[in-house]
Amino acid sequence: MLPAKSTSTLLTALLIVTLVTPSSTRAADPQRQRRILYNFDGDSCMSTRAASQGPVATTLDDLKRLISEIAYDGSQVDTMLVCTNAQVMYYPTRVGTMRGALSSAAQREQWPALEKQRFENMNRFFEAGIDPYAIMLAEAKKRGLEALLTFRMNDDHGYDFLRTQFKQDHPEYGLQRATSLDFVHQEVRDYVFLLIQEAARRYQCDGIELDFNRYPRFFGGGTTDERVSKMNSLVQRVRTMLDEVGLERGRRLVLGVRVPTNNARSSATLESSREIGCDVVAWTENGWVDFVTVSEFLFANYDLPLKPWTEAIQNVPVYGGIECVQRPGKKEDRLTPDKYRRAARNRWRDGADGIYLFNFFTTREHPTDAYDPPFQVLKDLGDRKALLKFPTTVGVPDS
């Protein structure tokens, strides 16, 4: 018989192996049901609420209502994701720059009403000791949802309130656009890793998604193999970090990825994703990621080329994304309930393991033409059998 100390050491070692090694990943985290995954834009949900017309002051009850809107009786939403960054971070950060912190008084005067209201709301929450994202995550878990963070890997909206001290101090690390970074530099990959680590440690989440589709450009040069090698090292590093945090918390943390489209020009393919630096198939084969989401960029595509992904990736779930509009600006291009069902039917047809909704509720942002999204579809988009019977013709174009 081993001495008590040796037995304890052995049990600790076995626990580490169980939680960390890729070969035991599936056993440690059984494939859970994710019928619908719902992505919250972390700024839009801080400046809008139900039946609001454009930007409004928000309260603690409004934050909780965001979750109750998607987790009502009969809803098939199983996973909630909330975004807390866009180069800048949306909370007081020690690693990066908080949103709007580098904007001058004159620039703040020029901000759109939505950004002014969001900035005011967020300051009010944090000054009162309330972290709105912690509230949303806790409320989601209270209602039985998986609660994940989603991290935008290289957001490039370009607004002054998204400027970071890191980019300001190191302009040589940037791509051509205003806020994006060039991942060819080790310093950039280190910085992004530290931001992800800070978020994962700050919040009691069930894991994190790396959103490579916001925005889908990472390297200003190098060969495909060089880009893949650099990005592989970052994804593996995040996986190792999540295993360490999970070990401290006594549970395994999930890592998901949303794959990049072809530099926003066309839908994601296995080949174009790898050319950009994201060898997603290798990530799944190495046991680094637990799910993959394939989606369009900004606008709904009824015939998203999902099937090659579901055929190539067999060891983790592959989800099909749906955006909230076909094109910007016109009422007829909004996704009605039947348009959502049509898109979801095609995702299920092509082998999706679930439906991923992006920007679903951001329809509330518009100052003169805001509208609530069709929450009723959350009762049926996740029902594969029912959706496969949905009519192929409902007055909706195929593309």
VEXPADREN-939290 format. One record per residue: residue in one letter; x, y, z of N, C-alpha, C, O, CB in turn. Coordinates in steps of 0.001 Angstrom, whole numbers, plus 500000, padded with zeros to 6 digits. Atoms other than C-alpha are relative to their C-alpha. Glycine has a CB too. Example, Ala and Ser with C-alpha at 12.3 -4.5 7.8 and 13.67 -1.06 7.14 Angstrom:
# residues 2
a500890498810500000512300495500507800500900501200500000501936501181500665499008500027501246/s499180498810499940513670498940507140499230501090500730499739502198500899500414500462498585/
# end
This chain:
# residues 399
m500850498792500000500000500000500000500880501252500000501874501326500723499041500009501239/l499236498762500052501267503458499136499767500828501255498675500799501824499630500808498755/p500208499059498896501839505964501931498937501024499625498687501275498446501321500710500373/a501095499050500241499061508525502332500424501143499100499668501563498224499485500555501315/k499527498883500802501192511302500847500150499593498541499797500350497637501329500523500543/s499816500477501373502061509197497788498663499793499310498499500102498130500801498696499987/t501329500214500563498422508237497308499374501320499579498760501416498516499097499285501009/s500551498686500320497404511898497416500646500580498747499973501154497890500189500956501177/t499283499490501169500084512827494906499538499303498730499357499939497692501508499820500177/l500440500762501149498988510022492583498606500428499551498355500573498355500018498517500320/l501355499590500342495331511063492750499996501366499330499237501592498388499120500023501245/t499909498679500610496273514677491955500492499898498571499980500569497675500920500904500811/a499469500181501347498312513536488970498946499430499058498826499850497907501220499086500032/l501045500587500826495443511403487718498937501021499643498416501001498528499368498821500708/l500988498968500264493052514361488034500480500941498906499712501340498031499692500781501273/i499445499115501011495395516542485991499926499348498631499547499989497652501446500369500339/v500034500716501267495651513891483287498579499947499455498353500155498263500561498581500167/t501399500099500434491871513460483193499479501301499434498748501299498444499125499569501150/l500539498722500430491182517173482824500743500603498824500166501376498059500016500956501136/v499173499257500919494039518175480569500324499268498708500344499899497651501245500369500668/t499494500659501193495123515485478123498956499938498901497791499638499160500473498609500336/p500946500019501111493560515694474654499311498663499821498147498624499424500698500365498737/s500588501315500230492973511940474528498787499746500870497939498926500517501023498931500242/s501138500222499106490520512150477423498987501137499929498044501190500718500485499835501430/t500855498816500072488855515379476328498530499654499909497719500209500651500386500842498822/r501405500296500194485616513817475136499390499348501227498226499592501547499818499111498799/a500531500648498802485263511676478263499812500996501135498862500900501912500925498873500446/a500087499020498918485915514619480566498861500979499783498303501517500740501308500757500131/d501053499040500315483377516789478774499064499366498971499187499641497777500601501350499465/p500880500691500933480631514620477256499309501000499070498956502103499487498955499167500763/q500601499123500990479153516111474102498603500404500460497682499587500473499946499313498616/r501263499540499469476348518231475466499098500477498877499545500762497766500220501109501017/q500964499547500992473224519239473667500058501518499870499933502246500855498577499543500375/r500077498568500303473396522646472012499088500144498790499555500159497651501434500630499728/r500936499869501118470249523026469933500107501383499379500193501514498158498557499735500464/i499811498629500463470541526811469686501055500655500882500983500593502109498656500806500031/l499003499182499315473567528908470616499682501451499679499478501802498517501472499621499569/y500471498619500152472735532578471160501121500950500394501553500965501546498724500262500864/n498871499099499786475459535227470802499506501413500297498807502017499483500930500005498772/f500324498630499618475008538532472653501142500936499623502269500752500083499707500089501510/d499063498912500239476815541541471219500129500775501318499146501307501833499520500937498809/g499823499456498657478335542917474411499776501482500139499647501974501261501338499697500463/d500321498580499849477735546566473588498530500271499742497924501092500431500849500837499058/s501415499763500313474263546396472032499098499679501184498113500377501423499579499169498793/c500867500374498883472826544647475076500158500929501193499420500806502170500286498579500424/m499825499043498912474116547470477295499374501355499705499489502278500512501463500178500292/s500588498700500325472243550257475529498603499888499390498042500885498937500905500744499049/t501357500204500503468928548731474405499244499094500962499841498441501818500018499393498567/r500814500938499233466043546854475984498718499723499211498480500326498165499676500565501432/a501223500399500693462734545277475007499129501206499684498917502081500523499215498995500841/a500925498969500478460438547539472979500597501403500029499861502389499982498744499979500829/s499373498682499988462984550361473097500196500490498569500266499696497630501353499960500752/q499756499390501302463508552764470216501372500646500064501508501783500515498883501047499622/g498654499469499940467251553213469887500583499903501397500109499098502199500014501429499536/p499282500111498730469576553808472874499188500485501195498499501503501126501284500776499926/v500715499656498767468144553885476399500876499666501204501803498862501101498639499244500086/a499351500379498749469373553788479991499543498585500369498379498234500175499664501023501146/t500326501380499637469502550194481248500253499767501490501063500452502115500827499006499152/t499933500311498581469114548675484704500408498546500209500556497782499255498653500281500677/l499684501379499650470015545479486525498887499066499538499165497974499043500220499862501514/d501123500824500452466537544132485765500018499809498482499624498756497982498673500632500431/d499903500124501455467108544837482062501026498942499610500825498198498650500368501350499369/l498979501013500277470252542704482141499429498597500182499663497707499365501222500200500915/k500581501311499730468355539809483667498920499662498973498743498503498598499416499957501420/r501049500244500983465512540255481213500590499524498673499949498753497958499169501270499784/l499346500483501210467959539739478338500073498477499979499907497842498938501400500593499885/i499891501464499903468392536188479582498619499355500004498413498328499358500777499597501272/s501337500598499956464727535539480352499337500017498628498505499159498331499120500738501011/e500561499940501350463865536583476792500384498799499151499641498411498249500447501263499314/i499548501128500814465861533661475411499875498665500723500012497612500101501432500212499582/a500049501231499205465428531126478232498604499754500556498453499191501640501011500064501147/y501381500194499550461635531105478498499596498532499825500284497771499144499031500929499214/d500485501376500115459635527873478823499769499652498531499067500364497813498693499808500816/g500141500433501380459855526003475547501116500444499084501248499921497977498729500488499466/s498873499560500818462912527849474253501010498864499857501251498104500795500673501252500620/q499000501025500255465506525590472664501427500536500093502374499864499683499773499394498641/v498662499455499779468422527879473517500649499234501155500124499205502268499945501542500304/d499255500751498984470947525752475409501284500699500411501812500454501495500323498614499490/t498712499346499753474027527984475192499883501489499749499385501914498707501106499395499114/m499930498553500143474441531712475754501466500406499936502283499956500740499267500721501173/l498664499433500102477570533553474610499887501507500097498969502099499529500697499576498680/v500014498546499925478373537147475501501397500517499691502395500021500214499522500487501397/c498734499421500445481083539258473877500399501152500919499575502002501255499895500488498533/t499527498961499082483217541468476114501190500772499438501954501376500191500379499382501333/n498854499278500575485710542942473644499775500315498527498935499708497863501287499179500164/a499904499697501429486351544523470252501316500769499835501308501966499547498730500843499466/q498655499453499784490143545145470489500064500588501412500858500123502229500354501092498919/v500131499520498620489268547210473579499204498978500797498541498115500223499312501405500052/m500795500846499129487743545441476566498824500811500532498900502033500651500857499432501162/y501222499330499562484262546225477852499903500077501522498847500408502061498785499279499443/y499963499950498531485273546056481520501351500583500420502271500642499604499779498565500633/p498712499491499526488048547581483677501069498916499857500949497848500458499898500472501476/t499015501002500360491130545757482396501396500419500430501755501594500350499968499744498507/r498606499732499656494702545479483625500934499714498830502064500199498796500411499169501206/v499154500416501116496010544000480398499847500931498801500835501348498196499667498569499592/g500262499223501199494353546029477666499495501391500298499906502014501278499017499291499142/t500578498665499895492368549251477217498490499865500068497903499107499296500427500901498802/m501453500044499917488771549789478273499391500862498894499953501886498505499518500474501392/r500658499340501123486373550887475557499780501486500283499241501862501324498664499318499694/g500202498564499905486376554639474993501032500738500822501003501967500882498681500263500560/a499066499362499078489263555290477378500964500960499308501408501926499928500782498948500732/l499024499160500693491534556854474740499351501098499157500047501873498501500875499142499120/s500681498959500779488889559059473137500062501339500727499910501400501947498531499608499735/s499955498660499416489219562801473697498588500506500265497606499934499793500755500976499073/a501312499389499719486417564987474996499322500425498695498110500279498542500155501226500950/a500566499570501281485952566361471487499470498809499212498419498897498578501052500754499173/q500456501208500701485690562855470038498730499449500637497821498995499941501101498924500007/r501196500505499320483172561844472670498768500829499649497654500309499607500211499998501517/e501125499165500413481020564786471656499464499574498638498289499778498333500416501468499961/q500388500418501346480960563351468138499487498561499949499053498104498891501174500150499063/w500469501381500001480018559823469187498519499934499615497764500859499917500225499354501383/p501442500188500243476677558505467906499268499804501326499870499426502331499749498780499060/a500796500065498769473867558502470450500112498639500673500139498552501901498535500306499699/l499915501348499441474131554725470880501263499825500825501223499228501901499957498957498889/e498735500143499280477777554918471936500020500878501247500535500470502287501179500353499085/k500065499131498820477182557851474261499198499338501115499601499354502278499376501361499636/q500848500647498998474392555960476011500671498758500575500609498512501780498646499627499392/r499310501201499530476390552740476196501093500368500991501225499730502036500595499219498817/f498906499547499143479362554587477725499459500451501355500017500114502399500782501149499325/e500628499539498751477110556257480301499485498816500822499697498756502033498841500975499694/n500545501162499284475376552977481177501104499171500638501006498777501800499180499127499052/m498928500844499484478606551042481559500709500654501178501000499993502175501001499690498898/n499359499301498885480235553697483740499130499921501253499632499717502359500273501473499630/r500918500047498856477145553734485949500016498623500665500030498521501892498571500351499553/f499965501357499441477193549950486363501286499767500797501238499349501954499879498954498875/f498733500322499342480879549663487200500260500900501212500851500451502195501151500126499006/e499841499112498836480869552704489518499157499527501173499492499785502329499618501441499634/a500858500555498946478069550978491445500465498618500449499815497986501282498558499921499513/g499495501315499617480158547808491734499287498852499307499338497717499781499885499829501476/i500742501025500737478035545915489179500733499698498695500955500593497879498533500459499719/d499430500426501279479707543938486407498854499399499180498398498298499491501188498958500200/p501185500471500728476907543555483832500195498634499353499242497863499241499622501001498941/y499767501285500667478552540598482093500010498855501010499579497742500706501328500029499222/a500076501010498941478976538724485355498547499716500355498183498573500629500777500461501253/i501432500171499727475260539309485980499359499124498928498604498206499246499288501373500067/m500587500766501091474329537946482551500436498533500047499614497636499857500385500618498659/l499502501372499924476540534862482924499340499245501154498925498096501000501527499993500166/a500603500645498831475187534118486398498522499714499763498022498658500149500172500879501248/e501428500182500264471585534589485264499790498857499004498848498076499140499374501311499459/a500111501084500976472130532268482307500204498637500668499460497691500408501024500193498868/k499733501275499316473595529545484505498861499661500965498509498494501138501348500063500765/k501134500199499095470757530034486995498824499376499265498059498603499843499578501331500634/r501099500513500813468342529235484174500362498735499236499614498278498372499551501054499032/g499614501285500563470248526127483180500725500055498677500912499021498036498818499180499840/l499289499875501262472104527501480160501502499826500203502039500142501264499704501354499355/e498548499926500054475717526901479291500354501462499746499776502087498857500599499048498886/a499699498572500070477308530344479729501453500199499588502371499913500357499720500692501357/l498665499843500560480296531192477541500299501463499696499395502254499428500147499160498735/l499541498745500567482340534256476717500328499764498530500683498651498144501235500556500776/t499504500084501365483048534971473067500934501173499774500608502316500095498832499995498961/f498909499028500108486242536819472175500273500296498535500636499396497777501282499479500697/r499739499600501379486603538776468925501515500104499786502187500931500403499296501354499670/m498560500155500108490070537883467731500701501185499347501855501459499677500305498768499234/n499304498884500652490809540900465507499005501029499477499036501380498297500882499487498847/d501042499064500402487895543347465446500609501217499314501652501723499728499169500433501214/d499440498900500785488394546125462918498935501003499586498926501468498446500701499458498768/h501013498994500318485421548469463103500620501381499772500112502167498974498967500075501121/g499251498786500296487895551358463284499594501268500727500180502320500475499913500251498596/y500431498799499288486082553770465611501052500446501015501856499640501483498660499749500704/d499012499501499038488106556017467925499827499349501370500805499164502094499892501521500130/f500222500598498678486461554416470984500452498537500066500344497902501116498526500094500368/l499448501353500000487971551063469932501531500013499912502148498962499739499417499195498836/r498540499911500036491573552336469925500598499471501303500049499676502386500449501458499756/t499338500564498819493958550564472281501368500640500216501992501153499287500148498475499858/q498671499499499677497098551659474071501070499148499335502113499654498923500209500030501517/f499036500908500623498864548593472681500260500402498553501414500482498132499495498548500066/k499835499608501404498242549638469075500615501399499898501401501674498991498640499960499264/q499458498643500017499041553260469877501496499986500285502260500745499688499274500884501025/d498582500109499654502368552260471432500800499247498944502006499448498801500154499312501338/h499303500853500968503173549782468669499286500018498641498697499015498239500096498550500531/p500660499947501311501849550969465306500579498995499008499915498611498045500111501396499423/e499373500967500901504281548579463651499381498618500091499635497766499239501467499905500294/y500649501311499840502193545653464938498624499934499329497928498925499439499856499674501478/g501339499972500560499093546672463025499951499620498535500949499702497819499414501350500177/l500276500136501421497581545735459703499618501380499464499738502373500183498865498946499735/q500254498694500607496497548497457339498830500732500628498831501961500695499752499839498534/r501192499361499467493133549126458963500275500633501359501352500455501928498866498990500111/a499786499146498839492652551347461995500289499242501292501143499665502072498808500860500200/t499863500643498690492388548840464835500530498579499942500851498020500990498685499994500691/s499620501409500065493405545398463540501493499799500253502295500718500095499625499421498645/l498635500355499637496614543620464552500545498940499051499786498170498463500060499502501449/d499331500971500858499147541557462603500569498885500873501523499092501623501124500676499155/f499638501121499146499484538147464223501318499357499605501727498370500217498916498972499973/v498672500514500332502797537523462497500975500274501139501988499587501273500516500631498692/h499116499610498904504352539185465549499692499199501265498534499094501671499869501503500281/q500187500723498742504879537106468685499412500906501065498615500466501894501324499415500485/e500500499053499004504187540231470721498478500167499899497798500317500914500692501361499830/v501449499906500181500694540465469228499321498758500548498320498860501258499645500190498516/r500613501241499527499932536819469930500078499902501522499154499396502159500682498784499354/d499891499984498536501207537214473497498944500927500606498283500579501584501418500446500436/y500960499014499500499048540294474013498567499465499921497808499581500883500119501311499205/v501353500544500163495894538634472633499772498858500982498698498753501576499775499511498547/f500139501087499023496526535556474766499730500543501396498865500028502105501261499130500015/l500180499451498652496809537684477913498614500603500173498038500529501258501067501057500292/l501370499484499928493511539400477101498999498861500202498086498966501020499654500788498721/i500896501154499871491795536020476681500115499399501398499110499056502021500325498930498926/q499782500561498672493347534736479886499356500867501079498747500346502013501496499847500271/e500605499092499027492230537834481811498486499817500036497889499763501111500351501460499667/a501455500158500060488644537398480614499563498674500601498593498620501356499511500104498557/a500361501326499490488564533675481389500128499929501506499324499274502168500869498930499360/r499811500012498543489883534258484900499064500967500716498696500735501868501438500344500340/r500876499008499365487690537284485589498593499463500196497960499731501218499950501273499168/y501412500382499998484375535602484805499808498518500276500582497675499823499360500359498675/q500372501388499721482752532434486118499211499450498818498009499197498906499170499893501317/c500615500503501223482053531206482620500244498497499896501042497929500642500560500737498750/d499804501420500270481793527655481312501049499773498919501334498635498548498685499357499589/g498984500094501031484425528417478701499976501245499135499370502256499492499796498747499146/i499865498827500856485204530750475834500016499570498534500512498498498187501285500792500351/e499927500200501437484744530974472092500962501027499414500937502198499793498593500112499344/l499130499104500744487425532452469835499297500317498674499107499432497839501430499362499767/d500754499590501181485591534428467147500983500510498939501395501670498967498942501100500361/f499079499647501072487862534411464083499285500676498829499919501023497832500728498759499514/n500748499350501069485095535923461960499778501484500279499099502162499508498665499308499806/r500063498574499686485379539344463650501427500495500267501822500476501433499061500271501238/y500195500035501425487379540225461566500893498919499405501889498553500029500293501375499371/p499279501176500489488678537444459302501302500314499253501498499876498119499105499220499103/r498683499711500577492174538802458624500999500135501146500770500878502099499970501307499120/f499085500075498863495211538126460800501462500218499642502260500590500503499857498679500661/f498590499945500363498444538174458821500212500901498791499478500840497805500535498596499715/g499641499143501110500050540776456610501012499367499072501347499945498037500530501289500510/g499012500671500830502541538302455198500238498586500472499515498074501327501302500771499994/g499663501367499636504144534886455469499295498979499123498306499289498459499656499753501443/t500623501084500752503336531561453845498826499437500792498658499721501978501029498885499683/t501124500633499308500231529563454644500489499162501170499932499246502264499191499130499031/d499486500861498927502262527061456674500525500817501167500349500428502321501105499091499470/e499506499141498920503921529861458639498840500597500789498876500651502018500889501123499433/r501164499426499317500577531476459399499307498938500860498941499196502006499004500593498970/v500654501094499271499059528133460421500790499644501254500206499443502319499850498759499097/s499168500360498845501982527339462710499854501017501127499750500644502296501471499889499583/k500113498953498972501717530676464516498630499974500668498529500117501886500253501386499384/m501336500013499411497953530454464977499760498714500785499088498728501816498935500160498911/n500103501252499234498154526815466046500568500167501401499975499721502384500732498861499274/s499360499839498689500524527794468834499134500828500937499114500581502143501376500656499849/l500865499169499162498070530443470061498784499212500480498432499272501658499548501250499231/v501181500776499607495031528140470028500377498936501023499652498730501997499344499345498767/q499551501006499029496969525400471816500294500643501349500000500067502396501251499267499481/r499686499289498754498149527933474380498727500358500764498683500254501989500810501276499702/v501282499696499360494559529017475055499398498732500601498883498753501719499018500633498985/r500522501272499482493502525378475429500704499618501304500050499224502269500174498875498952/t499238500338498795496288524773477969499608500904501155499450500440502284501506500106499736/m500401499053498956495338527920479890498624499651500555498430499668501770499999501433499452/l501337500355499527491670526901480049500029498721500829499277498591501796499045499835498818/d499861501214499192492694523471481317500529500329501391500096499744502384500931498997499305/e499453499606498694494710525134484079498935500696500847498799500403502035501221500928499818/v501065499310499269491829527433485057498919498998500401498391499055501512499392501145499141/g501001501019499689489426524504484867500429499106501144499615498715501981499716499159498781/l499487500827498904491640522463487140499824500713501338499462500090502336501488499657499771/e500179499209498782491540525263489715498533500021500430498230500055501623500509501434499787/r501433499909499697487732525354489466499329498632500113498145498540500438499303500814498932/g500536501345499856487284521586489456499086499562498882498250498678499072499278499898501266/r500818500388501142485699521377486012500711500424498729501551501324498736498582500630500080/r499359499696501273486703521447482390499292501172499320498062501214499275499998498760499082/l500556498857500709486211524709480475500021499742498495500985499206497949500783501285500341/v500200500239501423484955524604476904500784501023499179500921502178499581498500500059499646/l499422499086500984486829526110473951499319499764498663499403498674498097501545499808499881/g500626500066501313484846526834470800500662500987499060501388501876499505498496500278500096/v499480499048500978485785528626467571498921500306498973498134499436498601501275499448499309/r500819499611501148483861530571464944500977500277498875501837501150498995499077501261500310/v498968499993501035485744530125461702499909501245499133498832501824498994499888498754499130/p499998498781500813486775533011459435499434499776498604499690498749497976501406500545499892/t500389500011501400485049533747456163501209500405499164502271500704499710498789500952499741/n498891499676500890487212534486453140500205501510499958499845502178498988499744499446498579/n499783498560499882488224537958454299498727500796499734498761501877499146501090500441499043/a501320499376500078484503538816454402499467500083498577498382500624498364500051501380500594/r500458499924501389484256538447450594499070498851499635498161499015498821501189500010499062/s500825501165500297482730534980450531499990499089501214500734499310502170500518499244498742/s500165500875498842481715532173452868501264499197500287502110498997499416498828499057499781/a498831500755499569484249530165454819500077498654499288499083497936499186499972499794501512/t499723501339500490485789527151453129501172499447500800501914500204501426500306500002498464/l498874500614499310488251524681454599501318500564499477502248500804500247499967498474499835/e498761499535500615490880525918452156500279501466500336501398501820500705499937499813498485/s499779498575499741490357529660452622500283500251501470501076501131501806498789500821499555/s499745499850498573490260529303456398501461499683500325502113500390501094499064499089500810/r498603500370499748493609527542456373500962501028499413501979501344500030500297498614499416/e499158498970500608495106530120454005500116501230500892501169501864500961499445500398498638/i500005498858499084494118532821456497500830499704501248501260500625501943498559500362500397/g499209500387498835495966530848459197499274499114500981499832498720502004500462501204500703/c500830500750499060493143528892460805499761498573499494498839498326498716498655500722500221/d500143501408500381493595525131460368499061499337501002499492498626501910501397499266499958/v501006500390499015490374524324462169499926498482500156499747497977501264498633500550499604/v500047501465499924490389520619461295501111499487500911500885498587501720500128499371498588/a498888500406499129493800520263462952499700500324501455500061499560502350501304500689499570/w500338499643498621492501522080466030499091498949500632499242498598501802499323501378500046/t500903501016499450489747519522466417500723498667500173500512497970501166498771499822499090/e499285501279499915492032516554465716500993499969501157501272498909501718500731499723498695/n499073499916498870494483517775468355499290500099501348499939500117502394500909501190499824/g500745499935498753491706518002470925500007501358500654499737501470501849500536499013500943/w499924498665499411492098521743471398498642500670500100498412501447501027500930500866499193/v501287499316499994488544522818470573498859498999500145498976497839499751499824500825498720/d501150500853499684485155521432471603498837500184499043497968499316498958499534500272501399/f501023499839501031482934522886468895500461501035498988501333501859499264498643500411500622/v499665499115501113483122524741465593498704500613499470497707499913499294500767499227498866/t501143499330500617480703527326464195500407500578498660501415501277498548499445501108500918/v499800499455501346480511528147460489498872500975499731497703500632499906500043498866498908/s501031498985500195478685531348459602500400500962498894501542500962498434499743500765501302/e499735498973500981478411534143457102500607501221500689500807501224501904498712500377499245/f499481498755499440479825537637457567498939501086499818498712501548498700501355500411499317/l500963498902499916477166540220458536498607499690499450497614500052500083500543501167499280/f501302500136500642474366539116456182499630498540499783500482497708499469499990500739498674/a500494501369500077472226535992456060500215499396498611500014500050497588498522499958500361/n499816500769501225473035533370453444499227498702500185499616497857500991501531499733499690/y500849501172499789470336530738453109500710498698499658500433497658500256498740500120499176/d499270501204500397472690528290451411501459500102500396502353499975499559499879499768498492/l498649500007499442475730528612453628500685498677499654500105497618499895499966500216501541/p499320501256500359478313526060452365500536499267501230501735499271501507501151500283499030/l499676500642498736478268524067455573500430498543499851501222498035500644498822500079500913/k499813501452500110478359520500454301501461499568499979501788498580500637499325499500498759/p498597500423499956482137520329453601500586499999501412501446499180501737500827500901499118/w499526499930498619482725521322457226499463498832500827500207498206501583499587501331500639/t500570501096499200480337518770458708500540498649499546500588497705500334498463500006499907/e499406501250500478481878516070456513501447499862500443501908498756500722499916499921498484/a498580500051499639485468517000457384500223499887501507501230499334501948500708501232499479/i499840499994498535484908517417461146498971499069500605497774499357500594499850501443500588/q500887501021499462483461514350462814500110499840501514499251499219502140500288498688499338/n499731500278498588484892514470466325499488501058500964499510500842502176501458499842500199/v500640498989499142483271517696467632498780500536499252498713500417498029501004501173500374/p501178499439500672479914519378466920500362501169499085501275501943499373498976500456501033/v499863498880500926479687521777463984498640500694499920497632500063499604500490499521498575/y501247499248499964477060524519464228499910500947498800500926501429498300499886500787501317/g500232499118501123475502526606461451499462501337500445498446501398501137499056499366499026/g500388498665499568475245530356461940498947500637499118498840500326497932501195500878500047/i500993499208500736472413532689460918500091501443500487500038501700501690498543499426500196/e500029498572499680472610536496460796498559500510499965497645499767499605500889500805499010/c501375499503499807469589538775461328499426500750498810498232501048498801499957500894501188/v500504499297501184469326540548457942500661499435498750501764498891498807500259501529500108/q499428500422501273469869539697454285500919501086499427501976500791498868498881499665498999/r499212498839500406471158543185453456499604501147500922498530501101501520499766500368498477/p500325498914499068471267546437455441498981500969499435498912501198498227501250500754500375/g500769498817500354468686549155455427498569499822499548497793500774499637500684500676498975/k501345500156500531465514547648453962499183499040500863499668497985501271500054499501498553/k500868500827499160462583546246455934499794498613499406499720497625500138498654500681500196/e500241501299500624462043543484453390501188499051500129501064497857499854499665500189498544/d498819500845499836465552542213454097500192499517501436501156498812501733501229500751499553/r499961500549498647464878541556457763499648498516499966498890498071499105499031500768500933/l500363501415499921464703537913458727498728499851500826498722500081502035501155499161500614/t501270500314499350461109537068459539500108498615500630501092497915500390498811500064498984/p499963501358499445460272533909461522500174498923498931500963497995499108498733499732500779/d499873501012501047459836531939458290501358500048499311501864499014498874498903500177498974/k498664499917500586463121533245456913501032499331500914501941498650500440500385501474499744/y499120500705499058464884532072460077499824498488499857500799497737499849499706500441501460/r500251501448500114463204528680459707500576499445498708501110498337498684498493499705500067/r499445500443501280464224528453456064501517499830500106502065498819499669499649501006498879/a498552500095499840467860529182456911500378498831500902501319498095500606500559501304500569/a499700501088499065467802526752459857499780498643499346500553497711499566499136500122501263/r500237501266500692466279524015457700501199499618499142501605498456499115498738500089499134/n498853500285500851469183524317455298501242499640500807502058498828500370500293501188499114/r498864500365499137471703524197458147499872498538500454500836497774500401500075500947501240/w500221501380499571470146520983459475500189499035498830500766497960498994498589499840500601/r499854500838501195469998519564455939501462499692499703501792498597499248499361500684498793/d498588500154500322473742520065455578500821499436501146502051499488501121500566501315499588/g499301500742498956474579518219458776500344500760501254501128500269502066501215499469499457/a499704499240498786474655520940461439499582499235501246498624498463501224499301501355499963/d500346500577498699474617519819465065499183500964500841498758500617501943501258499600500753/g500777498997499286472801522982466119500031501300499218500743501426498222500540500209501434/i500135498704500668471910526549465134500627501087500875500430501111502090498502500324499706/y499286498935499298474002529592466078499448501347499513499519501659498325501557499901499760/l500596498705500355472308533021466157500944501134500372501395501244501512498636500189500703/f499085498872499809474456536122465732499261501299499700498575501404498684501261499860499093/n500626498680500191473228539731466123498473499950500010497826500871499513500468500603498692/f501446500216500037469678538417466647499223501202500540498219501609499957499642498756500798/f500766498950499327468602541229468967500506501407499683499964502382500203500037499779501490/t499456498670500282470677544087467525499065500826499126499340501991498837501355499877499326/t501041499237500712467602545072465523499425501111500875498752502010500371498868499063499541/r500497498963499081466788547165468606500833501272499968500450502274500571499968499465501412/e499084498866499957469661549549467929499519501213499207499817502349499574501336499576499487/h500300498921500927468147551614465139499181501109500665498162500825501295499254499454498793/p500673498894499296467082555072466379498601500306499495497778500811500258500826501234499890/t501318499666500545464065555420464058499227498792499509498029498885499244500149500975498879/d500659501167500577463319551898462863500327498735500808500526497660500243500424499820498528/a499664501135499146464033549645465832498823499039500108497667499456500051500421500482501394/y501052500996499802462096546421466290500559498826500776501744498508500680499415499529498648/d499595501180499258462188543421468584500105498805499064499297498671498145499013499709501137/p499855501172500867463411540193466995498896498984500279498214499088501299501384499350500196/p501067500996499813461051537208466584500408498900500980500794497803500574499622499375498656/f499565500957498984461804535458469864499248498677499926499731497666500435499828500598501373/q500780501230500056459097532895469108500721498886499237500443497707499456498657500274499359/v499326501051500772461422531100466672500975499194500860501442498134500444500747500617498816/l499109500750499116463592530043469610499355498710500486500019497868501091500404500855501191/k500704501229499636460943527368470194500176498887498974499913497722499272498534500287500179/d499974501060501011461594525548466931501256499915499148501447498905498471498860500172499111/l498807500068500848464919526413465229500923498849500379501692498369499547500763501302500077/g499128501073499550466640523744467312499420498615499836500015497643500302500343500208501411/d500662501293500195464254520948466303500323499491498597499668499873497628498451500118500209/r499524500465501301466039519134463498498901499302499201498693499604498026501177499059500184/k501018500768500724463228516741462611498902500900499461498469500753498318499395498933500906/a501076499106500436460606519468462467500473500935498897499747501171497931499469500814501181/l499517499045500989462769521892460508500270499350498648500099499991497611501254500669500503/l499755500665501280463700519324457874498709499815499208498749499588497999500668498646500229/k501296500079500679459973519157457077499486501371499574498432501480498947498980499332500905/f500452498648500327459765522934456671499955500161498479500857499685497788500936501073500643/p500146499886501469458538523872453143501243500607499347501849501541499872498769500854499651/t498841499472500716461292524463450641499692501325499326500610502038498922500479499000498969/t500391498737500623459335527387449217499032500743500920497896500318501131499353499755498605/v500854499170499139457990530070451535500118501460499582499973502362500407500386499831501499/g499854498635500469458516533124449373501305500637500403501420501861500471498883500821500501/v498691499486499575462135533421450472501029499589498964501048498424498564500395499470501424/p498997500385500982465032533539447998501021499046500585501236499042501797500695501224499455/d498985500947499544467698530834448211501307500676500330502117500105501060500231498944498960/s498724499339499743470518533348448297499814501512500028500778502249500232501043499607498935/
# end
